[in-house]
Structures are given as C-alpha cells and as structure tokens.
Amino acid sequence: MGDEQVDAAALIAGMGQRARAAAGVLATMPSAGKAGALRAAADALRAAEDAILAANAEDMAAAEAGGLSGAMLDRLRLDPARVAGMADGVAAIAGLDDPVGTLVSESSRPNGLKLQRVRVPIGVIGIIYESRPNVTADAGALAAMAGNAAILRGGSEAARSNRAIHGALVAGLSAGGMPADAVQLVPTTDRAAVGALLAAEGLVDLVVPRGGKGLVARVQAEARVPVLAHLDGINHVFVHAAADHAMAQSVVLDAKMRRTGICGAMETLLVDRAYPHIAALVAALAARGCAIRGDGTVQAMGYDAASEADWDTEYLDAIASVRVVDGVDEALAHIAAHGSHHTDAIVTEDTGVAERFLAQCDSAIVLWNASTQFADGGEFGLGAEIGIATGRLHARGPVALEGLTTYKWVGRGNGQVRG
C-alpha cells in the first residue's frame, strides 16, 4: 500500500469481480457458519492487539506531524480499550439474528398464487471512510453477517492501522470458513481508486461513505451506484420550559462534551425563553471547557456572538452555538431550517410537548430526555453500525444488519397463467 500511481479502474474491477464471487458464497452461507467466522475474526483481532496498536502509533505520529485536527486525531487514535471494543463489536454482531431469509410478508392471491417477500443480501458494498480505523472491522463484519461482500477504502491517515486490522479480520474470517475475498481492503491511497469504486456499476451495488462533508459530497456527486449517506451531524438539544434542571444540565453536558468529535455530538443548544435556568445551563457548559457562540440573549451574558454560519456548522469540537427560542414551535422551526436530519432531542417533563416534538421533528433519530450521543448502532442494540443514514429511502438512522439487506418476491403456484 502506498501513494504510487495505479491503474485504478483495473484494480477495482478485479476486486469487484472477486467480491461478486464471494458474495455468491456468502448469500447461501448458513447463519451459524457466518457467526462462527465472525467469532474467529474477533479472536484474531484480540490476538493482533500489539500489531494493531503499533501500526496505529505510526499513523498517529504522522497525523500529528501533518497537523491533523484534534477531533480527527481522536477518531484515529486506538488504545487497548478501543481494540477490545472493536473485537467485542465483531463478536456481538455474530450473536445477532441473521436477517437473511427472514419472511417480511406473505399473501395468497385469489387465483391461489402464494407470494412472499424474503430478505436477501444487497450483494457487494463499497465503504469509503476517513480516520476511524475501527470502521474496517465494524463495516466488514456487518457486511459479511448480512451476506454481502465488502470493498473497503480507508483514509490515508489510517492506512497502517487499517492494514493491520484488515489482516487480522480476514485471517479470522478465512479460518472460520468464509471466502478470503469477503472483505477486501483497497491496497492504495491513490484517490483515483475512490473514483473507480464510485463508477463500478455492475460490480458494486451500494456505496456507503463515512467521513467529513467533503468526502460525502464528492461521493454523492460522482457515484454511478446507489449511495447511503449523511452529510453532517448538526444535532440539537432543545431544553423546554418544563425541563427538570438537573436532567437538562446532565443531558446537555453529555450530548456536547462526552466526545465532541463524533457525529452524534450536540452542536446547537436551543433553550426555551421561559426556562428559568438559562444562564446556569450555559455557564455549566462553558465551565466544562466548551466555547459558546450565542444569539443576542446569550451574548448579553458575556459570551461570543454566533454568526449565521454557526447555526449550520458541525464543529466536531468543544464549541456550541446557543439560541434562546420562544417555545417548541420556534425550536422545531430552527431545527427544520438548520438541522441535518441526523439526531435531535428535547428535554422536558411535559409529555404532550415531548410527543409533539417527537412527531414533528423530521430527523432520523429523535430523543426525549436523553443525550444525542446515543446515536449509535451499539447503543440501539444493533451491534456495530456501518453508518447513520439521514435520507428517507431504504434505511434511516443507525444502519446495521437489516439495513444491509433488501428483499425479493417469491411466488409459488400450481400452474397459474394470466391468460
């Protein structure tokens, strides 16, 4: 792997053909066989911890020397706990119910024809991602358990880490009886390989980008295959007038500061003008080291002014924009105008207001009295996730096993003709 020039089209074509052959095997592999291979892969990741951490240390050193941002460094960094979590995530996927073959619906027509909709794998999935090397394991395992072959293209900043993780993952999967080509890693950092993957009609059935706005925008602009993506995680917490103050403070601090560099982090705090503890809430956030950029009301408390651009910014850092609004209607209007349909939350003790917010907020994930940092497939009981989709078709929110399948119609007759 390196920055050398390659024939990207030929490289991806070869990988796509091998992936297509592997997908054919995976599509009919029994659930127990897939689960056993994933458990073997989890064991292989645990055994390779030292090699993975050594590779990651090299990536971290290069990234720090190159001036990578603090948020991106946090995404890139691995430690023993994160490697263990990655292996545990793969093992957890092995324990999930296999969606392949699930009966979605069935009916009988008046002529006696019996119809069923049955879940089947999508086929070959290309995953393009930045920084987070754990995606190599998460995405590969999820795709394989759902009966799909995966072609992974990680960012150059995590190239060594991705190589080490992929090597362990595939060794385990192969030992467990899966085709070695079930999960492939693009062996070059040449950006032309991304373009070739996006153009691989007939070989790649779906592309999933995980990364910054620039990457996702490029994928959506250039792809000639379907894309499952989100651009930003511009997430809001709305503290209603009837919120419990201790709860509101706890939820807001966790939503913003638990991990600032993840897509589920709160970026904008909306506070009801009738909430009696506005100043205390904002002060608690600032005391945790969060820079505040606010509207006129918040500026009068001594904080910096928010520009119009701030309301549309995914900071992925210890920065929050804060706006005081007149009730739930104005909060919903702000979210509709500036949100990214990712994750939004309300804190209130008023059940009627909460249910209205949950019904009217058009986001993939809406929460009541809970932190936006729960926007995660593992927290939803889905095992690892391949990403969070913010569109309105196929899958929304954390995309895990079921989101990596489609369905086909199966008809059983006894000689019916239309005549």
C-alpha positions in Angstrom: 0.0 0.0 0.0 1.2 3.5 -0.8 0.8 6.6 -2.8 2.1 5.1 -6.0 0.2 5.5 -9.2 -2.0 2.5 -10.1 -4.4 1.6 -12.8 -7.4 2.3 -10.5 -10.1 1.1 -12.9 -8.3 -2.3 -13.4 -7.7 -2.6 -9.7 -11.3 -2.0 -8.7 -12.6 -4.2 -11.5 -10.5 -7.1 -10.3 -11.6 -6.5 -6.7 -15.2 -6.2 -7.7 -15.2 -9.5 -9.6 -13.7 -11.3 -6.7 -16.2 -9.7 -4.4 -19.0 -10.7 -6.6 -17.9 -14.3 -6.5 -17.5 -14.1 -2.7 -21.0 -12.6 -2.4 -22.4 -15.6 -4.1 -21.0 -17.9 -1.5 -22.0 -15.6 1.4 -25.6 -15.3 0.2 -26.2 -19.0 0.9 -23.9 -19.5 3.8 -25.8 -20.7 6.9 -26.3 -18.2 9.8 -24.2 -20.4 12.1 -21.4 -20.5 9.7 -21.3 -16.7 9.3 -21.5 -16.3 13.1 -18.7 -18.8 13.7 -16.4 -17.0 11.2 -17.1 -13.6 12.9 -16.3 -15.1 16.3 -13.0 -16.4 14.9 -12.4 -12.9 13.5 -13.0 -11.3 16.9 -10.4 -13.7 18.4 -7.9 -12.8 15.7 -8.4 -9.1 16.4 -7.7 -9.7 20.1 -4.6 -11.7 19.3 -3.3 -9.0 17.0 -3.7 -6.1 19.5 0.0 -5.4 19.7 0.5 -5.2 16.0 -2.6 -3.0 15.6 -1.5 -0.6 18.3 2.0 -0.4 16.8 0.6 0.4 13.4 -1.8 3.0 14.9 1.1 4.6 16.7 2.8 5.2 13.4 -0.4 6.7 11.9 -0.8 8.9 14.9 2.8 10.2 14.7 2.4 11.0 11.0 -1.0 12.6 11.6 0.3 14.8 14.4 3.2 15.9 12.3 0.9 16.7 9.5 -1.3 18.9 11.7 -4.5 16.8 11.8 -7.1 18.4 13.9 -7.8 17.3 17.5 -11.2 15.9 16.6 -9.7 13.9 13.7 -6.8 12.6 15.9 -9.4 11.4 18.5 -11.1 9.5 15.7 -7.9 8.0 14.6 -6.5 7.0 18.0 -6.6 3.4 19.2 -5.8 2.1 22.6 -6.2 -1.3 24.3 -9.8 -0.5 25.3 -10.7 0.6 21.8 -9.2 -2.5 20.2 -11.0 -4.7 22.7 -14.2 -2.8 22.0 -13.7 -3.4 18.3 -13.2 -7.1 18.8 -16.2 -7.2 21.1 -18.3 -5.4 18.5 -17.5 -8.1 15.9 -18.4 -10.8 18.4 -21.6 -9.0 19.2 -22.6 -9.0 15.5 -22.1 -12.7 15.5 -24.7 -13.0 18.2 -27.4 -11.0 16.4 -30.3 -12.5 14.5 -29.4 -13.0 10.8 -31.9 -11.0 8.7 -31.1 -13.1 5.5 -34.1 -15.3 4.8 -36.4 -13.5 7.1 -40.0 -13.5 5.9 -41.1 -9.9 5.5 -44.7 -10.6 4.4 -46.8 -13.2 2.7 -50.2 -13.4 1.0 -52.3 -15.6 -1.2 -53.9 -14.2 -4.4 -57.5 -15.2 -5.3 -56.1 -17.5 -8.1 -54.1 -19.5 -5.5 -50.7 -18.0 -6.2 -48.8 -17.7 -2.9 -46.4 -14.7 -2.6 -43.7 -14.0 -0.1 -41.2 -11.1 0.4 -38.0 -12.5 1.8 -34.9 -10.6 2.9 -31.7 -11.2 0.9 -28.3 -9.6 0.8 -27.7 -6.5 -1.2 -24.6 -8.0 -2.9 -21.3 -6.1 -3.0 -21.0 -3.0 -0.8 -18.2 -0.4 -1.1 -17.4 1.5 2.1 -15.3 4.7 1.9 -14.3 6.2 5.2 -11.9 8.5 6.9 -9.8 8.5 10.1 -11.7 5.9 12.2 -9.8 2.6 11.7 -12.4 0.7 13.7 -14.7 1.0 10.7 -12.5 -1.6 9.0 -13.7 -4.2 11.5 -17.2 -2.9 12.0 -18.1 -2.5 8.4 -16.5 -5.7 7.2 -18.2 -7.7 9.9 -21.6 -6.2 9.4 -21.5 -6.6 5.6 -20.4 -10.3 5.9 -23.0 -11.2 8.5 -25.7 -9.8 6.3 -24.4 -11.9 3.4 -22.6 -9.2 1.5 -19.0 -8.9 0.3 -17.3 -5.6 1.2 -14.7 -3.5 -0.6 -13.2 -1.1 2.0 -11.3 2.1 1.2 -10.0 3.8 4.3 -8.3 7.2 4.6 -4.6 7.6 4.0 -4.2 8.9 7.6 -5.2 5.5 8.9 -3.5 3.3 6.3 -1.2 1.3 8.6 -4.0 0.8 11.2 -6.5 -0.3 8.6 -3.9 -2.8 7.1 -3.3 -4.4 10.4 -7.0 -4.6 11.4 -7.9 -5.9 7.9 -5.2 -8.6 8.0 -6.4 -9.9 11.4 -10.1 -9.7 10.4 -9.6 -11.7 7.2 -7.4 -14.2 8.8 -10.1 -14.9 11.3 -12.9 -15.0 8.7 -11.0 -17.4 6.5 -10.2 -19.7 9.4 -13.9 -19.7 10.1 -14.8 -20.8 6.6 -15.6 -17.5 4.8 -14.1 -16.7 1.4 -10.9 -14.5 1.8 -12.4 -12.1 -0.6 -15.5 -11.5 1.5 -13.8 -8.4 2.9 -11.2 -6.7 0.8 -9.2 -3.5 1.5 -8.2 -1.3 -1.4 -4.4 -1.6 -1.4 -3.6 2.0 -2.4 -4.1 5.5 -1.1 -4.4 6.9 -4.7 -7.5 9.0 -4.8 -8.3 7.6 -8.3 -9.3 4.4 -6.6 -12.2 6.2 -5.0 -13.4 7.4 -8.3 -13.1 3.9 -9.8 -15.1 2.5 -6.9 -17.9 5.1 -7.4 -18.1 4.2 -11.1 -18.1 0.4 -10.7 -21.6 -0.2 -12.0 -22.4 -3.9 -12.2 -19.7 -4.8 -9.7 -20.7 -2.6 -6.7 -24.3 -2.5 -5.6 -24.2 0.2 -2.9 -21.6 2.7 -1.6 -21.5 3.9 2.0 -19.3 6.9 2.7 -18.3 7.6 6.3 -16.3 10.8 6.8 -16.3 14.6 6.5 -18.6 16.7 4.4 -16.1 17.0 1.6 -15.9 13.2 1.2 -19.6 12.6 1.4 -20.3 15.4 -1.1 -17.9 14.0 -3.6 -19.4 10.5 -3.3 -22.9 11.8 -3.8 -21.8 13.9 -6.8 -19.7 11.3 -8.6 -21.4 8.0 -7.7 -22.9 5.9 -10.5 -24.1 3.4 -8.0 -26.6 3.9 -5.1 -25.3 5.8 -2.1 -26.3 5.5 1.6 -25.0 8.6 3.4 -25.3 11.6 5.6 -23.5 14.9 5.1 -23.4 16.4 8.7 -24.4 15.7 12.2 -25.8 19.2 13.1 -27.7 17.9 16.1 -29.8 19.9 18.6 -30.9 19.6 22.2 -34.0 21.7 23.0 -34.4 22.4 26.7 -38.1 23.2 27.1 -39.6 25.5 29.8 -40.8 22.4 31.7 -37.4 20.6 31.8 -36.0 19.4 35.1 -32.9 21.5 35.6 -30.6 18.7 36.9 -31.6 16.4 34.0 -31.3 19.2 31.4 -27.8 20.0 32.6 -26.7 16.3 32.6 -28.1 15.7 29.1 -26.6 18.8 27.6 -23.2 18.3 29.0 -23.1 14.7 27.9 -24.5 15.5 24.4 -21.8 18.1 23.8 -18.8 17.1 25.8 -18.7 13.3 26.2 -17.0 13.0 22.9 -17.0 16.2 20.8 -15.7 14.6 17.6 -18.4 12.1 16.8 -21.4 12.7 14.5 -23.9 12.2 17.4 -22.5 15.2 19.4 -24.8 18.2 20.0 -23.7 21.2 18.0 -26.6 23.6 18.8 -28.3 24.1 22.2 -31.8 25.6 22.0 -33.3 26.9 25.2 -36.9 27.9 25.8 -37.1 31.6 26.9 -39.4 30.5 29.7 -36.9 28.1 31.1 -35.9 29.6 34.5 -32.2 28.5 34.5 -30.8 29.6 31.1 -27.8 31.4 32.5 -26.9 28.5 34.8 -27.2 25.9 32.0 -25.0 27.9 29.6 -22.5 28.5 32.4 -22.3 24.8 33.2 -21.4 24.1 29.5 -18.8 26.8 29.5 -17.3 25.6 32.7 -16.6 22.2 31.1 -14.4 24.0 28.5 -17.0 24.5 25.8 -16.7 27.7 23.8 -20.1 29.4 23.5 -21.4 31.3 20.4 -24.8 32.7 21.1 -27.6 34.9 20.0 -28.3 38.3 21.5 -29.7 36.9 24.7 -26.7 34.7 25.2 -24.2 37.5 24.2 -25.7 39.7 27.0 -24.4 37.0 29.4 -20.9 37.7 28.2 -20.4 35.1 25.5 -19.2 35.4 21.9 -21.7 36.2 19.1 -22.9 33.5 16.8 -22.8 34.2 13.1 -25.4 32.9 10.7 -22.9 30.3 9.6 -22.6 28.9 13.2 -26.2 27.6 13.1 -25.2 25.4 10.1 -21.8 24.2 11.4 -20.8 20.8 12.5 -18.0 21.8 14.9 -16.8 18.3 16.0 -15.1 20.2 18.7 -15.7 21.8 22.1 -17.8 24.6 20.6 -21.6 25.0 20.8 -23.9 27.6 19.3 -26.7 28.6 21.7 -30.0 30.2 20.8 -32.9 31.2 23.1 -36.3 30.4 21.4 -39.9 31.1 22.2 -41.3 27.6 22.8 -41.4 24.4 20.9 -42.7 25.9 17.6 -39.6 28.1 17.2 -37.4 25.3 18.3 -38.8 23.0 15.6 -38.6 25.8 13.0 -34.9 26.3 13.8 -34.2 22.6 13.5 -36.0 22.4 10.2 -34.1 25.3 8.8 -30.6 24.4 10.1 -30.6 20.7 11.1 -29.2 17.8 9.1 -31.9 15.3 9.8 -29.5 13.3 12.0 -30.3 13.4 15.7 -32.3 15.9 17.7 -33.5 15.8 21.3 -35.9 17.5 23.7 -35.7 17.7 27.5 -39.0 18.3 29.2 -41.3 16.9 31.8 -44.4 17.9 29.6 -45.5 14.7 27.9 -47.7 16.5 25.4 -44.9 18.8 24.2 -42.5 15.9 24.1 -44.8 13.7 21.9 -45.4 16.7 19.6 -41.6 17.2 19.2 -41.1 13.5 18.5 -43.8 13.5 15.9 -42.9 16.7 14.1 -39.1 16.7 14.2 -38.1 15.2 10.8 -34.8 13.6 11.8 -33.6 10.0 11.5 -33.3 9.9 15.3 -35.4 11.9 17.8 -35.0 11.6 21.5 -36.8 12.7 24.7 -34.9 13.2 27.9 -31.8 11.5 26.5 -28.4 12.6 25.1 -27.8 12.7 21.4 -24.7 10.6 21.9 -26.9 7.6 22.0 -27.0 7.9 18.1 -25.0 4.7 17.7 -25.9 1.3 16.5 -24.4 -0.4 19.5 -26.5 1.7 21.9 -29.6 0.8 19.8 -28.9 -2.9 20.3 -27.9 -3.4 16.7 -24.3 -4.3 17.3 -21.8 -2.2 15.4 -23.2 0.2 12.7 -22.0 0.8 9.2 -23.1 4.4 9.5 -26.1 6.7 10.2 -28.3 7.4 7.3 -30.2 10.7 7.2 -32.1 10.2 3.9 -35.7 9.0 3.6 -35.2 5.9 1.4 -34.2 2.3 2.3 -32.7 2.9 5.8 -32.7 5.7 8.3 -30.7 6.2 11.5 -28.0 3.6 12.5 -27.6 1.1 9.6 -26.8 -2.4 10.8 -27.6 -5.9 9.6 -31.2 -5.3 8.4 -30.2 -2.1 6.6 -27.7 -4.0 4.6 -30.3 -6.3 3.1 -33.0 -5.9 0.5 -35.8 -8.3 -0.4 -37.1 -10.3 -3.2 -40.5 -11.6 -4.1 -41.0 -15.4 -4.2 -44.1 -16.8 -5.8 -45.3 -20.4 -5.5 -48.1 -21.5 -7.8 -49.6 -24.7 -9.3 -49.9 -23.8 -12.9 -51.5 -20.3 -12.8 -51.4 -18.3 -16.0 -52.8 -14.8 -16.7 -54.5 -15.8 -19.9 
